[in-house]
Amino acid sequence: MMLGETYELSEKQQELFRHSGSMHLFAINVLNIAVIAWALYM
């Protein structure tokens, strides 16, 4: 989940995350990881 890999979640789990607003947090985490990786690479 920390890397945004939601394909292993069942439909019910995805629905619960969407309703609670947690899916947005996972998307932000992936963006932060990408920015940090890019900064370390440069």
N, C-alpha and C positions, 0 to 999 in steps of 0.2 A: 504494500500500500504506500510505503514511503516514496517509492519511485514512480507512483502513478499507474502501476499495473493493475487495472481493475478488471481485467478479463477473467480472473479466477473467482470473482464474486458472483454469487447467484443473483437472479433478477430481484428477488426479495431483498437481499442485502443492498444492492444498488439503489433500489427504491427507498429504503430506509436512510441511506446516506444522503440521497437527493433531498428528501423531506427535511432532514435535520440540518442541511447546509454544509455537511462535511465534505462533499465531493469538491466543492470550491476550494477548501483548504488543501486537498490533495493536489489539485492543479497548481496552486501557488507553490507548494513544496517542490514540484517538478521544475517549475521555473527557477526557483532559488538554486536548486542543485545544478541546473544548466548554467546559470550565471557564474556560480562559484567554480565549476569545472572549466568554463571558458577563461575566467580570470587566472586560474592556476596554470592553464595551458599557455597563456600569453606570457 
